[in-house]
Amino acid sequence: MRERLLTATLLLLYVVGIAVPSAREVALRPHGGDLASFWCAVRTSLAGQDPYDLAALQAPIQAAGMEAKGVEAFLYPPPALLWFLGLAMVDLPTARWLWFGANLGLLAGVVVLLRSWIGARLSTVLMAAALFTPLIDHARMGQVNLLVLLLVLLALRGADAGRGLGGLAVAAGFLTKLTPAILVPWLLVRRRWQAAAGFGIGALVLSLAAAALAGPSTSWRFWTEVLPGFSRGHYGENAYDIVAFRGHSLLRLAVLLIQGTGPGTEPNLAARVAANVVALALLCGALWLARPARGAREPGIAAALCVVMIVSAPFAWEHHLVLALLPVAVALHGARTGLLDRRWRALAVGATVVLAIPAGWWEKPAWLFPELFAPCTSAKTLALLGLWAVGLRYATVTGGSRPAGAAPRDKE
């Protein structure tokens, strides 16, 4: 009875604290957000033009009689266009609401998969999502991170079952938002050969489908021009101030530590090298423990890998933190089951609270005390690194009634 009451309370908190504010953001920005870039990019491609040309990207929204101001550059791999072919057939405000509804369904799928894969109570997973404010920013922007997270979970489940479908899900996630490529070395370390082959086949098929839609030259431009520029901190045709835009990436943290907080700061070579070295170290640490001989709990390894997916991107905005629902759920599950001791529980809960608090709240102390700008705006980056450590602790700590490679059930 107590568990049912907790689950109902968390559902109510989600509706009031997340779903309703998210719907309000969609209503206030019917033509805005990143979904406008996807919508325009598909229509631009169907018209035979280059979706990576910012000027051409404005044409569809202008043709519909809407203001083009605020349509950002399209910076995703060409296969990402395939998800939005249907939405491009309707007007943009309708597409916004349809995508909002689709994301509600995607979140439900994420909750179901997390619950079954981790072996947690429904209330534990709902606890992770009920007041996770990055979901509101995700809805405001019309982003694809919930789709990517669902694909990651399908990849993990499929790879566990020894099927090639897990690799297909990795390919779909990679060609939607690149960072799920981190799962490819995990497949190899875990000796999931069928899934690794499925990744290669899926990547080839999706790339050919995207080439049929947007043309081979579009794919070539993405891999040789758009992506290298993005990795250097260039956001399309704009060189965004990576310090001012309060992201949660290792690159921004490296810039703050090495170059300071001056206006117009662009990452130098030292900052880029430092960020890449740390990201590689985080990845290698997780992969080392993922070896079959270690018998680690795979949800903990997956939690650490999800953190690497977030912080290794040059620009890790607030909506990227939706991918942290997996490590947050793992951390809360470890805390509720007693698998984590008191110190690790404190880190797990503390990191979760930091991530759940709206990003703008962390900036307010810096208004009064400018010297707090760097630590306050880096709080979520540090919280993510804390969850990486919690994930690896969860993966390797002894205890629980199930084998080391499985997750324990919540205590009754």
C-alpha positions in Angstrom: 0.0 0.0 0.0 2.8 2.4 0.9 4.5 1.7 -2.4 1.4 2.4 -4.4 0.9 5.7 -2.6 4.5 6.7 -3.3 4.1 5.8 -7.0 0.8 7.8 -7.3 2.4 10.7 -5.5 5.4 10.7 -7.9 3.2 10.5 -10.9 1.3 13.5 -9.6 4.5 15.4 -9.1 5.6 14.6 -12.6 2.4 15.9 -14.1 2.4 19.1 -12.0 6.1 19.7 -11.9 7.3 18.5 -15.4 4.5 17.7 -17.8 2.4 20.8 -17.4 5.4 23.2 -17.5 6.7 21.4 -20.5 3.4 21.8 -22.3 3.4 25.4 -21.5 6.9 25.9 -23.0 5.6 24.2 -26.2 2.6 26.5 -26.3 4.8 29.6 -25.8 7.2 28.6 -28.6 5.1 27.1 -31.4 7.7 28.0 -34.0 10.8 27.8 -32.0 13.3 25.2 -30.6 15.5 22.7 -32.2 12.5 21.0 -33.7 12.3 23.9 -36.1 15.8 23.1 -37.3 14.8 19.4 -37.9 11.6 20.4 -39.6 13.3 23.0 -41.9 16.2 20.5 -42.6 13.9 17.8 -43.9 12.0 20.3 -46.1 15.2 21.7 -47.4 16.5 18.3 -48.2 13.3 17.3 -50.0 13.7 20.5 -52.1 17.1 19.3 -53.2 19.1 21.9 -51.1 21.8 21.5 -48.5 20.3 21.4 -44.9 23.7 22.5 -43.5 23.4 25.8 -45.4 22.0 28.2 -42.9 20.5 30.5 -45.5 18.8 27.6 -47.3 17.5 26.4 -43.9 15.5 29.6 -43.5 13.5 29.1 -46.7 10.9 26.6 -45.5 9.9 28.6 -42.5 9.7 31.8 -44.5 7.6 30.0 -47.2 5.2 29.1 -44.5 4.8 32.7 -43.5 6.6 32.4 -40.2 9.5 34.4 -38.8 12.8 32.7 -39.4 14.5 34.4 -36.5 15.9 31.8 -34.1 16.2 28.8 -36.5 19.5 27.4 -35.5 21.9 25.6 -37.7 21.2 21.9 -38.4 24.3 20.0 -36.9 23.1 16.4 -36.8 24.1 13.5 -39.0 22.0 13.2 -42.2 20.3 10.0 -41.0 18.7 12.0 -38.2 16.4 13.5 -40.8 14.7 10.2 -41.2 13.0 10.4 -37.9 11.2 13.7 -38.9 10.0 12.8 -42.4 6.4 12.5 -41.1 6.5 15.6 -39.1 7.7 17.6 -42.0 4.4 16.9 -43.8 2.5 19.0 -41.4 2.9 22.7 -40.3 5.5 23.5 -37.7 3.1 24.3 -34.7 1.3 20.9 -35.3 4.7 19.2 -35.6 5.7 20.7 -32.2 2.7 19.2 -30.5 3.0 15.9 -32.2 6.6 15.7 -31.1 5.7 16.7 -27.6 3.2 13.8 -27.5 5.8 11.4 -29.0 8.2 12.4 -26.3 5.7 11.6 -23.6 5.5 8.1 -25.1 9.3 7.9 -25.3 9.6 8.8 -21.7 7.1 6.1 -20.8 9.1 3.6 -22.8 12.3 4.7 -21.0 10.7 4.2 -17.6 9.5 0.7 -18.5 12.8 -0.4 -19.9 14.8 1.1 -17.0 12.6 -0.6 -14.5 12.9 -4.0 -16.0 16.6 -3.8 -16.9 17.8 -2.4 -13.6 15.4 -4.6 -11.6 14.0 -1.6 -9.7 10.6 -0.7 -8.4 8.5 1.6 -10.5 8.7 4.3 -7.8 12.5 4.3 -8.0 12.5 5.1 -11.7 9.7 7.6 -11.3 11.7 9.3 -8.6 14.4 9.9 -11.1 12.0 11.6 -13.6 9.3 13.2 -11.4 11.2 16.4 -10.7 14.0 16.2 -13.3 13.8 19.7 -14.7 16.0 19.1 -17.8 12.9 17.4 -19.2 11.2 20.8 -19.3 14.1 22.3 -21.3 14.0 19.2 -23.5 10.3 19.9 -24.4 11.0 23.6 -24.9 13.7 22.8 -27.4 11.9 19.9 -29.1 14.9 17.8 -28.7 15.8 14.1 -29.5 17.5 13.0 -26.3 14.7 10.9 -25.1 14.7 9.1 -28.4 18.5 8.6 -28.1 18.1 7.3 -24.5 15.4 4.8 -25.5 17.7 3.6 -28.3 20.6 3.2 -25.8 18.4 1.1 -23.5 17.2 -1.0 -26.4 20.8 -1.5 -27.4 21.8 -2.6 -23.9 18.9 -5.0 -23.7 19.5 -6.3 -27.2 23.2 -6.8 -26.6 22.4 -8.6 -23.3 20.3 -11.1 -25.2 23.2 -11.7 -27.6 21.2 -10.5 -30.6 22.3 -8.2 -33.5 19.3 -5.9 -32.8 21.3 -4.3 -30.0 23.8 -3.2 -32.6 21.1 -1.8 -34.9 19.9 0.4 -32.0 23.4 1.6 -31.4 23.7 2.5 -35.1 20.4 4.4 -34.9 21.5 6.3 -31.8 24.9 7.1 -33.2 23.5 8.4 -36.5 21.0 10.5 -34.6 23.3 12.2 -32.1 26.8 10.7 -32.5 27.7 10.1 -28.8 26.1 6.6 -28.5 29.1 5.5 -30.6 30.7 5.1 -27.1 28.7 1.9 -26.9 30.6 0.3 -29.8 33.8 -0.3 -27.8 31.6 -1.6 -25.0 30.1 -4.1 -27.4 33.6 -5.3 -28.4 34.8 -5.5 -24.8 31.8 -7.5 -23.8 32.3 -9.7 -26.9 28.9 -9.0 -28.3 30.0 -9.9 -31.8 26.5 -10.2 -33.3 25.6 -6.7 -31.9 28.8 -5.3 -33.3 28.0 -6.7 -36.7 24.5 -5.3 -36.4 26.0 -1.9 -35.7 27.9 -2.0 -39.0 24.9 -3.2 -41.0 22.6 -0.6 -39.4 25.0 2.3 -39.9 25.4 1.3 -43.6 21.6 1.0 -44.2 20.8 4.2 -42.5 23.6 6.1 -44.3 22.3 4.9 -47.6 18.7 5.9 -46.8 19.9 9.4 -45.7 22.0 9.7 -48.9 18.8 8.9 -50.9 17.0 11.7 -49.1 19.6 14.4 -48.9 22.3 13.4 -51.4 25.8 12.0 -50.9 27.4 15.4 -50.9 25.4 16.3 -47.8 26.8 13.4 -45.9 30.3 14.3 -47.1 29.9 17.9 -45.9 28.8 16.8 -42.5 31.7 14.4 -41.8 34.4 16.7 -43.3 33.2 20.2 -42.5 30.3 20.4 -40.0 31.5 17.8 -37.5 35.2 19.0 -37.3 34.0 22.6 -36.8 31.6 21.5 -34.0 34.3 19.5 -32.2 36.4 22.7 -32.1 33.6 24.6 -30.4 31.9 26.1 -33.5 28.2 25.9 -33.5 27.3 26.0 -37.2 28.3 29.3 -38.7 28.5 30.9 -35.2 31.4 30.7 -32.8 29.5 30.5 -29.5 31.2 31.7 -26.3 31.5 28.3 -24.6 31.9 29.9 -21.2 28.9 32.2 -21.5 26.5 29.5 -22.7 26.7 27.5 -19.4 27.0 24.0 -20.8 28.0 21.0 -18.9 30.8 19.6 -21.0 34.3 18.7 -20.1 35.5 21.2 -22.7 33.8 24.1 -21.0 35.2 23.0 -17.6 38.7 22.8 -19.2 38.3 26.3 -20.6 37.3 27.6 -17.2 40.3 26.0 -15.5 42.9 26.7 -18.2 41.8 30.0 -19.9 39.6 31.6 -17.3 36.1 33.3 -17.7 36.9 36.1 -20.1 34.2 37.1 -22.6 34.4 35.6 -26.1 36.7 32.8 -24.9 37.3 30.1 -27.6 38.8 26.8 -26.6 42.5 26.7 -27.2 44.6 23.6 -28.0 45.4 22.9 -24.3 41.8 23.0 -23.3 40.7 20.7 -26.1 43.5 18.2 -25.3 42.7 18.2 -21.6 39.0 17.6 -22.2 39.7 14.8 -24.6 42.2 13.2 -22.3 39.8 13.2 -19.4 36.9 11.9 -21.5 39.1 9.1 -22.8 40.2 8.3 -19.2 36.5 8.1 -18.1 35.7 5.9 -21.0 38.6 3.6 -20.5 37.9 3.3 -16.8 34.3 2.1 -17.5 35.5 -0.3 -20.3 38.2 -1.8 -18.1 35.5 -2.8 -15.5 33.1 -3.9 -18.2 35.4 -6.9 -19.2 33.5 -10.2 -18.7 36.2 -11.4 -16.3 35.3 -8.6 -13.8 31.7 -9.7 -13.5 30.5 -6.1 -13.0 26.8 -5.2 -12.9 26.1 -3.9 -16.4 23.6 -1.1 -15.3 26.4 0.5 -13.4 28.7 0.4 -16.4 26.0 1.7 -18.6 25.4 4.6 -16.1 29.1 5.6 -16.4 29.0 5.4 -20.2 25.9 7.6 -20.3 27.8 10.2 -18.3 30.7 10.0 -20.8 28.2 10.5 -23.6 27.0 13.8 -22.0 30.3 15.4 -20.9 32.4 14.4 -24.0 30.2 16.5 -26.3 31.7 20.0 -26.9 28.3 21.6 -26.1 26.4 19.8 -23.4 23.2 21.9 -22.9 20.6 21.4 -20.3 18.5 19.2 -22.5 21.4 16.8 -22.9 21.0 15.9 -19.2 17.9 13.8 -20.1 20.5 11.1 -20.9 21.4 11.2 -17.2 18.0 9.6 -16.3 19.8 6.2 -16.6 22.7 7.0 -14.2 20.3 8.8 -11.8 17.9 5.8 -11.8 20.9 3.5 -11.1 22.1 5.7 -8.3 18.7 5.9 -6.7 18.3 2.1 -7.0 21.7 1.6 -5.3 20.7 3.9 -2.5 17.3 2.3 -1.9 18.6 -1.2 -1.9 21.4 -0.5 0.4 23.9 -1.6 -2.2 25.7 1.7 -1.8 27.0 2.6 1.7 26.3 5.8 3.5 29.0 7.9 1.7 28.1 6.7 -1.7 24.4 7.2 -1.0 25.2 10.8 -0.1 27.0 11.3 -3.4 24.3 9.6 -5.4 21.5 11.7 -3.8 23.5 14.9 -3.8 24.4 14.6 -7.5 20.8 13.8 -8.4 19.6 16.9 -6.5 22.2 19.1 -8.3 21.1 17.9 -11.7 17.4 18.2 -10.9 17.7 21.9 -9.9 17.1 24.3 -12.8 20.3 25.5 -14.3 19.4 29.1 -13.8 19.4 28.7 -10.1 23.0 27.9 -10.0 23.9 31.1 -11.7 22.2 33.4 -9.2 25.0 33.3 -6.6 27.4 34.5 -9.3 25.3 37.6 -9.7 26.3 38.8 -6.2 29.7 37.1 -6.1 31.4 37.0 -9.6 34.2 34.8 -8.2 31.6 32.0 -7.8 30.8 32.1 -11.5 33.0 29.1 -12.5 32.1 26.7 -9.6 28.4 27.6 -9.7 28.0 27.1 -13.4 30.1 24.0 -13.3 28.0 22.3 -10.6 26.2 20.0 -12.9 29.3 19.0 -14.7 30.8 18.0 -11.3 27.6 16.2 -10.4 27.8 14.2 -13.6 31.3 13.1 -12.8 30.0 12.1 -9.3 27.4 9.9 -11.0 30.2 8.3 -13.1 31.9 7.3 -9.9 28.6 6.1 -8.4 27.9 4.0 -11.5 31.2 2.2 -11.3 30.8 1.7 -7.5 27.4 0.2 -8.2 28.9 -2.0 -10.9 31.7 -3.4 -8.7 30.5 -3.4 -5.0 29.9 -6.8 -3.5 26.6 -7.6 -1.9 23.0 -8.2 -2.9 21.3 -11.4 -3.5 21.9 -11.6 -7.3 25.0 -12.4 -9.3 27.6 -9.7 -9.8 26.6 -9.2 -13.4 23.0 -8.4 -12.5 21.2 -5.7 -10.6 19.7 -6.4 -7.2 16.0 -5.9 -6.6 14.8 -3.2 -4.3 14.1 -4.3 -0.8 10.5 -5.0 0.0 
